[in-house]
Amino acid sequence: MTLLAGQVGGEHNAAQQPQPFLGRLEALAEELVRRGLRTKVVSSAGRVPSLRVTNPAVSRLAEHVYVGRSQDGVWWFWWPWAERVASADEVAEAADIIARVLDASR
């Protein structure tokens, strides 16, 4: 994985430019809520914003999702372990993948 400095895992101060992060996380949150999951945007000074996603039926099935750009400038949703979920342009696809991962019946 190669990210631009200043994105997930980089030196970016999210408080300086939160909109590129937050707008994409909020769009993903809307899709996940439609799938029955709970979401909360987590944003604090000096940290890259994330989206906390929880399965309401089994609250221990929860994960943070980040958004950041790769070196080629493409925005991606990322798991905390620095694996891509899906392109940030494919919000519905990302929501489907996250919902499958947090599915209690699996």
Beta strands, then each sheet from edge to edge (+ up, - down):
strand 1: 38-42
strand 2: 50-54
strand 3: 62-69
strand 4: 75-78
strand 5: 84-87
sheet 1: 1+ 2- 3+ 4- 5+
end
